[in-house]
Amino acid sequence: MCPQPTPNSSPKRDDLVRTAADLFCGHGIHAVGIDRIIEEAGVAKATLYKHFPCKDDLVVASLRETSDRGQAALLEAVHQAGPDPRHRFLALPAIIAHSTEHGCVFVLAAQEFPDRSHAVHKEAAAHKRAMRRLFGRLSTEAGSTLEPAEAGTRIQLILDGVYAAVALGPADAKRATEAAVGLLADHLSRLPRE
């Protein structure tokens, strides 16, 4: 078990977290070593270990950073899609497809750290739960009569497929995005209206 990381924010700590988040998203967690993070962040090794006694602490912090940035960007993009909640909801696949070229780092993290009691796995699972709640809320706003938790689960399955297709390349991403829009429209049209 690692000693507790330093919780205080500082510009160097923030640089480390952002750099690690970008590298982990692009290359995988286990594939990126501490030396590369230090070099790209432009900090000393002592600075890293002052804030993060072990790599796992940095991974957890980077996943939180990625989650916070990702949710804020998603919500901004949803609101940019216009005032109609149904249109916003149907924009989700395209927003997801344009948000990354590497797939979902949270699925990757859960795979690379399969022990469900590990802090990294827990952080990845927490993000996925938060996204299910968000997708459920957007579904309800778009007119779904399903329970938000059930809708969120269904939508997450569809959108995780878009993430997977994005990792395969542009042609796969385009096809998956179009299919996902159709599935989301079908999700709304099959539900009974009040």
Backbone bond lengths (Angstrom), bond angles and torsions (degrees), N, CA, C in turn:
res aa  C-N    CA-C-N  psi(-1)  N-CA   C-N-CA  omega(-1)  CA-C   N-CA-C  phi
1 M - - - 1.455 - - 1.517 109.19 -
2 C 1.299 115.77 137.10 1.466 120.99 -179.55 1.520 110.47 -80.26
3 P 1.333 116.73 151.20 1.464 118.74 170.39 1.529 108.99 -62.89
4 Q 1.300 117.20 163.04 1.460 120.75 -179.28 1.529 110.86 -65.84
5 P 1.360 117.01 133.24 1.458 119.08 176.71 1.520 110.98 -71.98
6 T 1.314 115.39 158.72 1.457 120.89 177.39 1.520 108.95 -72.96
7 P 1.344 119.06 119.87 1.460 120.12 -175.65 1.524 114.26 -79.32
8 N 1.329 117.37 -16.73 1.457 120.16 -175.17 1.516 111.53 -68.47
9 S 1.321 114.49 136.52 1.453 120.10 178.04 1.522 109.58 -82.91
10 S 1.301 115.23 145.53 1.457 122.30 173.94 1.516 106.20 -151.18
11 P 1.331 117.92 161.02 1.464 118.98 179.57 1.528 112.98 -57.95
12 K 1.320 117.99 -39.57 1.470 120.01 -179.65 1.525 111.00 -68.76
13 R 1.326 116.44 -40.59 1.464 119.78 177.17 1.526 109.64 -62.19
14 D 1.319 116.62 -44.94 1.459 120.71 179.61 1.527 111.40 -62.06
15 D 1.337 116.95 -40.06 1.470 120.50 176.35 1.524 111.28 -61.45
16 L 1.332 115.98 -43.24 1.464 120.08 177.99 1.524 111.28 -59.83
17 V 1.314 116.26 -46.23 1.463 120.79 -177.33 1.526 110.50 -64.94
18 R 1.333 117.39 -46.66 1.467 120.33 179.96 1.521 111.51 -64.50
19 T 1.318 116.42 -42.40 1.466 120.10 178.91 1.523 110.32 -62.98
20 A 1.313 116.85 -46.96 1.465 120.40 179.22 1.526 110.53 -61.58
21 A 1.318 117.21 -43.67 1.469 120.68 179.88 1.521 110.80 -58.43
22 D 1.322 116.77 -46.73 1.471 120.37 179.98 1.523 111.66 -63.78
23 L 1.321 116.81 -42.93 1.468 120.35 -179.85 1.529 111.27 -67.46
24 F 1.318 117.58 -43.10 1.461 120.06 179.78 1.526 110.79 -63.88
25 C 1.331 117.00 -40.11 1.468 120.26 178.20 1.526 111.15 -63.16
26 G 1.293 116.47 -39.03 1.460 120.48 -175.70 1.510 115.97 -84.38
27 H 1.340 116.89 -26.12 1.472 118.83 -170.99 1.523 114.68 -130.22
28 G 1.316 117.83 -9.69 1.463 120.72 -175.17 1.517 110.11 98.06
29 I 1.299 115.32 159.03 1.462 120.44 -174.21 1.522 111.72 -79.15
30 H 1.314 116.85 -51.45 1.463 119.55 -178.16 1.531 112.01 -68.80
31 A 1.324 116.79 -24.50 1.467 120.33 -177.79 1.524 112.93 -76.51
32 V 1.324 117.40 -16.49 1.470 121.68 -177.35 1.528 108.83 -103.77
33 G 1.316 115.68 119.97 1.459 120.49 179.60 1.514 112.60 -90.06
34 I 1.303 114.57 163.22 1.464 122.11 179.29 1.528 111.21 -58.54
35 D 1.340 117.05 -41.21 1.465 119.78 -178.16 1.530 111.73 -60.32
36 R 1.312 117.30 -38.68 1.459 119.95 178.95 1.531 110.94 -67.08
37 I 1.321 116.48 -40.64 1.469 119.99 178.84 1.525 110.06 -62.91
38 I 1.321 116.09 -45.58 1.466 121.12 179.63 1.530 110.43 -59.91
39 E 1.320 115.84 -46.75 1.471 120.14 -178.81 1.528 111.42 -61.97
40 E 1.334 116.74 -47.50 1.466 119.24 -176.81 1.522 112.88 -72.72
41 A 1.335 117.27 -28.00 1.463 120.38 177.05 1.523 111.62 -81.18
42 G 1.335 115.76 -17.92 1.463 119.79 179.49 1.513 113.54 70.96
43 V 1.331 116.65 38.76 1.463 120.64 178.83 1.526 109.75 -125.17
44 A 1.310 115.54 166.41 1.468 120.97 177.24 1.526 109.75 -82.10
45 K 1.317 115.34 154.81 1.465 120.69 178.33 1.530 110.60 -58.58
46 A 1.330 116.48 -37.58 1.473 120.12 179.38 1.529 111.09 -61.89
47 T 1.324 116.65 -34.98 1.468 120.39 178.45 1.519 110.45 -65.05
48 L 1.323 115.74 -43.56 1.456 119.09 178.56 1.524 110.51 -59.40
49 Y 1.337 115.84 -50.25 1.462 119.09 -176.17 1.527 113.24 -71.52
50 K 1.315 117.37 -20.42 1.469 120.60 173.95 1.537 109.47 -65.49
51 H 1.328 115.53 -40.93 1.464 120.43 -177.73 1.522 113.13 -90.18
52 F 1.329 116.77 -31.20 1.462 121.78 -174.72 1.527 109.10 -136.29
53 P 1.329 117.38 96.28 1.464 120.38 -177.31 1.525 114.20 -58.00
54 C 1.344 117.62 -25.14 1.466 119.19 175.35 1.524 109.00 -145.84
55 K 1.320 115.18 163.20 1.462 120.96 -175.82 1.524 111.65 -58.74
56 D 1.319 118.09 -37.29 1.465 120.61 -179.15 1.528 111.89 -57.73
57 D 1.328 117.02 -36.62 1.462 120.05 177.71 1.522 110.92 -64.21
58 L 1.323 116.39 -39.70 1.459 120.74 177.55 1.526 110.60 -67.99
59 V 1.306 117.31 -38.35 1.469 120.83 177.91 1.525 109.94 -61.07
60 V 1.316 117.54 -47.26 1.468 121.26 179.91 1.536 109.97 -60.61
61 A 1.310 116.87 -46.19 1.473 120.30 179.33 1.527 111.12 -62.28
62 S 1.332 116.63 -39.09 1.472 119.30 -179.75 1.520 111.05 -69.31
63 L 1.330 117.43 -35.39 1.464 119.50 176.78 1.531 110.60 -66.42
64 R 1.331 116.72 -38.91 1.475 119.34 176.38 1.522 110.56 -62.71
65 E 1.316 115.49 -43.88 1.470 120.36 178.16 1.521 110.42 -60.10
66 T 1.319 116.67 -46.72 1.462 121.53 -179.73 1.523 110.28 -63.03
67 S 1.320 116.79 -41.61 1.463 120.83 178.72 1.524 110.94 -63.16
68 D 1.315 116.61 -48.42 1.466 120.09 -179.09 1.524 111.44 -61.82
69 R 1.342 116.32 -48.18 1.466 120.10 179.22 1.521 111.19 -63.14
70 G 1.332 115.19 -42.99 1.464 119.91 -177.17 1.515 112.75 -65.25
71 Q 1.334 116.75 -43.69 1.463 119.25 179.25 1.523 111.08 -66.32
72 A 1.318 117.34 -40.42 1.471 120.22 178.59 1.529 110.53 -63.97
73 A 1.324 117.16 -43.28 1.470 120.89 179.64 1.525 110.80 -66.21
74 L 1.333 116.63 -39.77 1.464 120.09 178.95 1.519 110.60 -63.30
75 L 1.320 116.79 -47.07 1.467 119.67 179.47 1.522 111.94 -62.55
76 E 1.329 116.54 -39.80 1.470 120.10 176.94 1.525 110.47 -62.15
77 A 1.324 116.90 -45.35 1.466 120.83 -179.64 1.528 110.84 -65.53
78 V 1.328 117.47 -38.64 1.465 120.60 177.73 1.525 109.66 -61.62
79 H 1.321 117.23 -44.60 1.464 119.89 -179.88 1.531 111.70 -68.59
80 Q 1.316 117.04 -30.91 1.463 120.71 176.79 1.531 111.45 -69.96
81 A 1.339 117.01 -19.38 1.462 120.87 -178.50 1.530 112.31 -72.14
82 G 1.318 117.41 -7.33 1.456 120.25 175.53 1.512 113.56 120.68
83 P 1.338 115.76 176.79 1.465 120.08 -174.79 1.532 114.25 -81.45
84 D 1.328 117.67 -20.43 1.457 120.93 -176.17 1.532 110.50 -77.29
85 P 1.342 117.75 115.90 1.478 120.50 -177.56 1.529 113.45 -57.82
86 R 1.330 116.88 -34.36 1.470 120.31 178.57 1.527 110.09 -66.32
87 H 1.320 117.22 -43.45 1.464 121.19 178.15 1.538 110.52 -63.95
88 R 1.307 116.02 -41.09 1.469 120.26 177.67 1.530 110.61 -59.82
89 F 1.336 115.28 -45.20 1.458 120.93 -179.35 1.528 110.50 -61.73
90 L 1.313 117.10 -44.03 1.471 121.02 -178.02 1.529 112.09 -73.31
91 A 1.321 117.18 -13.13 1.469 120.59 176.57 1.531 112.21 -80.76
92 L 1.334 117.70 -12.80 1.471 120.97 -175.35 1.534 113.79 -53.06
93 P 1.335 120.19 -47.72 1.471 118.05 -178.23 1.529 113.48 -59.46
94 A 1.320 117.54 -42.32 1.465 120.08 178.99 1.526 111.00 -66.60
95 I 1.318 116.62 -38.64 1.470 120.26 177.85 1.525 109.80 -62.12
96 I 1.322 116.77 -45.75 1.469 121.38 178.96 1.525 109.80 -61.32
97 A 1.330 116.73 -46.82 1.470 120.64 -176.99 1.524 111.98 -61.68
98 H 1.332 116.76 -33.22 1.462 119.97 -178.58 1.526 112.94 -88.08
99 S 1.334 117.17 -5.05 1.462 119.64 -175.33 1.529 113.30 -86.70
100 T 1.324 117.45 -13.91 1.463 120.07 -177.76 1.514 109.70 -156.47
101 E 1.300 115.41 158.46 1.467 119.16 171.17 1.520 110.57 -117.53
102 H 1.329 116.36 5.61 1.461 120.54 -173.93 1.521 114.74 -117.24
103 G 1.311 118.95 -3.62 1.450 120.29 -175.17 1.517 110.74 94.18
104 C 1.305 116.23 -163.39 1.466 121.40 -174.47 1.525 111.28 -96.78
105 V 1.313 116.63 114.30 1.467 121.49 -179.37 1.532 111.23 -66.27
106 F 1.326 117.86 -23.57 1.460 120.04 -178.55 1.529 111.13 -75.59
107 V 1.310 116.64 -36.72 1.466 119.81 173.27 1.529 108.84 -65.74
108 L 1.323 115.78 -43.83 1.468 120.49 177.69 1.529 110.92 -58.22
109 A 1.323 116.53 -45.16 1.470 120.41 -179.52 1.524 110.97 -61.94
110 A 1.322 116.84 -42.98 1.467 119.81 179.19 1.528 110.96 -64.15
111 Q 1.336 116.60 -34.47 1.462 120.15 178.27 1.527 111.33 -72.86
112 E 1.323 116.49 -40.53 1.462 119.95 -178.27 1.532 111.83 -73.94
113 F 1.317 116.43 -22.37 1.471 121.87 178.07 1.534 107.65 -126.50
114 P 1.330 117.99 74.76 1.467 121.03 -172.00 1.530 115.13 -71.28
115 D 1.316 118.51 -16.13 1.468 121.10 178.28 1.532 108.39 -68.94
116 R 1.321 116.38 113.24 1.465 120.86 -174.53 1.523 113.61 -65.61
117 S 1.314 116.94 -14.76 1.464 119.22 178.48 1.535 111.79 -91.03
118 H 1.333 117.12 -5.71 1.467 121.14 -179.77 1.527 109.72 -74.00
119 A 1.315 116.70 142.23 1.467 121.77 -176.80 1.523 112.39 -58.39
120 V 1.332 117.66 -36.98 1.471 120.35 179.88 1.521 109.89 -66.18
121 H 1.319 116.74 -46.09 1.469 120.35 179.20 1.530 110.24 -61.26
122 K 1.323 116.51 -42.86 1.459 120.70 179.31 1.530 111.72 -61.28
123 E 1.326 116.12 -40.26 1.465 119.97 179.52 1.531 111.05 -65.52
124 A 1.323 116.22 -41.83 1.462 120.25 178.08 1.525 110.45 -63.22
125 A 1.324 116.87 -43.40 1.463 120.99 179.33 1.524 111.28 -64.96
126 A 1.320 117.54 -37.87 1.466 121.08 178.77 1.526 110.59 -62.74
127 H 1.318 116.46 -40.65 1.467 119.87 178.06 1.523 110.19 -62.73
128 K 1.317 116.79 -45.90 1.467 120.30 -178.44 1.532 110.66 -62.78
129 R 1.319 117.86 -37.89 1.469 120.34 176.24 1.531 110.54 -63.49
130 A 1.325 116.54 -43.01 1.469 120.41 179.25 1.532 110.42 -62.26
131 M 1.315 116.65 -40.04 1.466 119.54 -179.99 1.534 110.64 -68.62
132 R 1.318 117.94 -38.13 1.474 119.79 176.65 1.530 110.43 -60.14
133 R 1.329 116.34 -41.18 1.475 119.54 178.22 1.534 110.12 -63.27
134 L 1.322 116.67 -43.73 1.466 120.64 179.39 1.526 110.71 -63.05
135 F 1.321 117.46 -46.19 1.464 120.40 -179.87 1.529 110.79 -63.76
136 G 1.327 116.77 -38.56 1.459 119.94 176.97 1.518 111.81 -62.60
137 R 1.323 116.13 -41.05 1.466 120.49 178.79 1.530 110.98 -64.99
138 L 1.330 116.57 -44.55 1.465 119.67 179.36 1.524 111.29 -64.80
139 S 1.319 116.39 -35.30 1.460 121.00 177.14 1.530 110.59 -64.08
140 T 1.313 117.16 -44.90 1.465 121.65 178.64 1.521 110.43 -62.07
141 E 1.325 116.64 -44.53 1.462 120.71 178.73 1.526 111.27 -61.27
142 A 1.344 116.97 -30.28 1.465 121.46 -179.19 1.521 112.56 -82.73
143 G 1.323 117.14 -4.98 1.458 119.92 175.37 1.514 115.27 114.72
144 S 1.313 118.72 2.36 1.455 120.94 178.19 1.517 110.45 -66.03
145 T 1.326 115.34 139.37 1.459 119.94 176.27 1.525 111.43 -102.95
146 L 1.312 116.61 2.29 1.466 120.11 174.66 1.525 109.44 -68.71
147 E 1.307 116.01 153.32 1.459 120.04 170.75 1.522 107.73 -55.98
148 P 1.326 119.15 136.55 1.459 120.63 -178.52 1.527 113.53 -55.37
149 A 1.336 117.66 -35.91 1.469 119.44 -179.45 1.528 110.83 -65.11
150 E 1.340 116.85 -42.35 1.471 120.53 178.78 1.523 110.23 -67.95
151 A 1.321 116.54 -44.68 1.468 120.29 178.91 1.528 110.25 -61.15
152 G 1.325 116.49 -43.67 1.461 120.17 -179.95 1.514 112.56 -59.85
153 T 1.315 116.59 -40.14 1.467 120.57 178.31 1.519 110.78 -64.11
154 R 1.328 116.91 -46.37 1.469 120.65 179.61 1.533 111.32 -61.16
155 I 1.307 115.03 -45.79 1.464 119.50 -177.03 1.523 110.71 -67.28
156 Q 1.314 116.48 -38.74 1.463 118.67 178.29 1.520 111.10 -62.01
157 L 1.310 117.77 -39.76 1.463 120.16 176.91 1.526 111.10 -59.85
158 I 1.308 116.56 -43.19 1.465 120.75 179.07 1.530 110.26 -64.33
159 L 1.323 116.43 -48.29 1.468 119.78 -175.62 1.527 112.14 -72.36
160 D 1.331 118.46 -29.63 1.466 119.33 173.43 1.522 110.56 -64.44
161 G 1.325 116.78 -30.28 1.464 120.25 173.42 1.518 111.70 -64.49
162 V 1.324 116.49 -36.84 1.474 119.99 176.57 1.528 109.56 -65.03
163 Y 1.338 117.21 -44.82 1.466 120.11 177.21 1.529 111.10 -56.16
164 A 1.329 116.33 -44.75 1.465 120.06 -179.19 1.523 110.73 -63.40
165 A 1.320 117.24 -41.40 1.460 120.97 -179.78 1.527 111.55 -66.86
166 V 1.321 116.90 -37.16 1.464 120.90 177.82 1.522 110.50 -58.13
167 A 1.323 116.38 -40.42 1.467 120.50 -179.61 1.522 111.75 -65.25
168 L 1.322 117.37 -22.23 1.468 121.02 -179.74 1.519 113.18 -83.91
169 G 1.318 117.51 -24.18 1.458 119.53 176.81 1.517 112.47 139.69
170 P 1.341 116.62 169.06 1.469 122.02 -174.32 1.529 114.56 -59.30
171 A 1.323 118.25 -41.56 1.462 119.85 -178.43 1.525 110.63 -64.70
172 D 1.329 116.34 -44.05 1.468 120.36 177.64 1.519 110.65 -64.20
173 A 1.322 116.37 -40.40 1.469 120.31 179.96 1.518 111.00 -62.56
174 K 1.326 116.91 -42.35 1.469 121.19 -179.54 1.530 110.41 -62.81
175 R 1.322 116.78 -48.15 1.469 120.22 179.47 1.532 111.10 -62.54
176 A 1.324 116.53 -43.97 1.465 119.92 -178.89 1.525 111.26 -65.53
177 T 1.325 116.85 -38.60 1.461 120.54 179.38 1.519 110.37 -63.26
178 E 1.324 116.44 -45.90 1.469 120.11 178.70 1.523 110.89 -62.49
179 A 1.325 117.06 -43.68 1.463 120.63 179.09 1.523 110.89 -63.92
180 A 1.327 116.85 -40.23 1.464 120.88 -179.08 1.523 111.15 -64.98
181 V 1.328 117.71 -38.96 1.471 120.15 176.71 1.524 109.16 -60.65
182 G 1.317 116.33 -43.54 1.463 120.02 177.84 1.525 112.08 -61.37
183 L 1.313 117.05 -42.55 1.463 120.75 178.97 1.524 111.92 -65.20
184 L 1.331 116.48 -39.43 1.467 119.20 178.54 1.527 111.03 -68.01
185 A 1.339 116.72 -39.99 1.470 120.34 177.11 1.523 109.58 -63.43
186 D 1.322 116.67 -41.77 1.462 121.55 178.11 1.531 110.18 -63.25
187 H 1.324 115.73 -40.11 1.477 121.43 177.59 1.525 109.73 -55.78
188 L 1.323 117.08 -44.32 1.459 120.30 -178.60 1.528 111.93 -74.36
189 S 1.332 118.00 -39.58 1.465 120.75 -173.93 1.526 112.51 -73.23
190 R 1.310 118.94 -25.11 1.467 121.30 -177.74 1.526 112.94 -86.05
191 L 1.307 115.64 -9.01 1.461 117.67 -175.97 1.522 110.03 -86.80
192 P 1.334 116.83 139.81 1.474 118.82 178.45 1.520 111.02 -65.20
193 R 1.301 115.74 139.18 1.471 121.57 177.92 1.521 109.54 -95.69
194 E 1.304 115.42 149.35 1.468 118.86 177.45 1.511 109.62 -85.08
